[in-house]
Amino acid sequence: MDEFSSYSSIMLKKVYIGSKNPVKIECTRHGFEEVFSNNSRMEFIGKSVSSGVGDQPMTDEDTLLGAENRARNLKVKFPGGNFFVGIEGGIQKIGDEMEAFAWVVILGERRAGKARTSTFQLPPRIVDLINQGMELGHADDMVFKRNNSKQGNGAVGILTNNVIDRVEYYRHAIILALIPFINKELYQMNNG
């Protein structure tokens, strides 16, 4: 049996998210509920776990590793769960510019999926602060005179005038990371 072949409206499925950030919990809930809309018995639980990377991952590889580590650490700490979601935001230099993005990794009992969000260019003032060692969320707060924007609309919300907020931004990656769970006949089983 895998994550959804035994899914029924009677059985509660626990979805652990590797963060207590309400944005990450909410985007996970939205993504799962959209994909599995006829299965409403899911509990979404945010837990702080280590990413094993710096507070501000500076490469695509470190960002993916952070998401993988969060999902794996959840699976070890909460073996009674059904899904383990790691979300890690990162940045990467491209020439003199810097782009922001996030990776999502979802582990199940016998399956794993991953997806990356789209990217967007950061403004030079924020890039300067990051280059001085500041985390993106703190740089956003300083430049835009906000408080704890990473638990709100984040850089993507601020820069798009809330056309895309962080929940919406991550939601698509959650759905894309669920592809191996939706199309299990097309994806080989693994030990996730």
N, C-alpha and C positions, 0 to 999 in steps of 0.2 A: 504494500500500500504506500502511496506517496501522499503529498500534501493535500491534493484535491480529489483524488479518486475516492477517498473515504469521507469527503466533506458532506455534511448534512446539516440541515437547519437545527438539529438537536445538539450537535457537537460544537462546542465553543472552540475556536481557533485563536491561539495567542500569537500576536505579531509583536515582536520586540524591536524597538528602534534604539540604536546606539547613541542616544542623546535625550536630554530632558528639554531641549529647545522645542517650544510649542509649534514652531513653523515646521520642523522636521516630522513631528508626530502628525500634524494635520495633513501635510502633503502625502504622507504614507497612507493615512486613512482614506483620503480622497482617491488616490491611485488604486488601492486595493478594492475599495467599494465600487469604483467604476468598472474595473476588470471583472470582478466577481459579484456583480450586482444582485444576483439571485441568491447569494449566500450571505446573509446579514449577521451571522453569529461570529463576529470577530471582535477581539479585544486588542486595543493598541496601547502598548506599554512602553514609555520612554525610560531608559536607564542610561546612566553615565558609564561609559566604558572607554578605555584607552584606545586611541588611534595608533599609537606607536610611532607617530610622526610629529613634527613640530606643530605648534599652534596655528601657523600659517604655512601650509604646504606650498612650496615654490616651484614644483614641477608636476607634470601630468602623472609621472610614475609615482611620486610620493603621495599625490592626492588619491590615486587608485589604491595604493597600499594602505592608506589611512581608512578608506571605506571597507576594504577587505578585512583589515584588523578589527575594526569595530564589529562587523558581522560575526567574525570568528569568535571574538571575545564574548559576545552575547550568547552564542551557541554553547560555549563552555560553561558560562555562569548560570544560564537558565535552560537546562536541558529539557524542561517540560514545555518549551515553546514549540511552535510550528514553523514560524518564519522569523528570520533575523535580518534586520535591515541596517546596513551601514551607509551613511551619507557623509561625504567629506567634500567641503568646498576648498578650492585651490586657485592658484594663479600661476601664470607662466609668462615669462618674458618672450617676446617675439621682436627681435631687433631692439629698438628703443621703447617699444610699447609694451603694455602688459594686458593680458586677457584674464578674465575670471570665468570659472566654470565649476562644476561639481561632478563627482562620481557617486553612483549608487550601486551597492552590491546587496543582493538578496540571497540568503541561504535558506534552504529547506532541509527536510530530512535526507533527501537523496538527489537534490537538484540545486543548481545555482544559476543566477542570472546577474548581469551587470549592464549598466548603461551610463553614458555621460550626457550631461546637459549640453545645451548650446553654449557658445562662448559670447562674451561681449567685452568691448574695449573699455579700459578704465581711464578716467581723466588724469592728465599729468599731475595735478596737485595730489591726488591719491597715490599715484605711482611714486612720487617723491617721498611720501610718508612711509610707504611700504619699503622702499629702498633704504630708509633709515631704520628699519627693523620693526615697524608697526604692523599689527594684524589688520587685514582689510576692514573688518567690522569697526575697529577703533578709529581707523583713518576716515571711514564714512561718517562716524559720529563727530569727529573733529571738523571735517570740511563742511558738512551739512548741518552742523549744530544740532545733532540729535543725541538721543540717549538709548543705547542698546539696540541699535537698528538691526543687528543680526538676528534678534528674536522678533523682529517686525518685518517690514517690507524689504530690508537689506539694500545693498547697492543696486541690484537690478530694479527694485521698486522705485527707489529714489531717482535713478537715472532714466527710467521710462515714464516718470510721472504716474506710477502705479498702474500703467497699462498691463504690466506683468509684475506681480509681486513674487516673493520667494516661494510661497505655497504653489502657485501656478508654475513657476519656473522649475521646481523640483518634481512636480506631479508627473510631467511627461516622462522624465527619466525613471520614475518609479514604475510607470506602466511599461516602458520599454524593457526594464530589467525583469519584468514578470513574463516576458515572451516565452522563455523555456518552460514556465509553469503552465501557460495557456496552451502551448503546442508541444506537449511532452512527447508525442510520437515522433517529432522532428528533431528532438534533442536527446542525445545519449544520456543515460543516467550517469551521475557521478557521485562522489562522496561529499560534495558541497562542503 
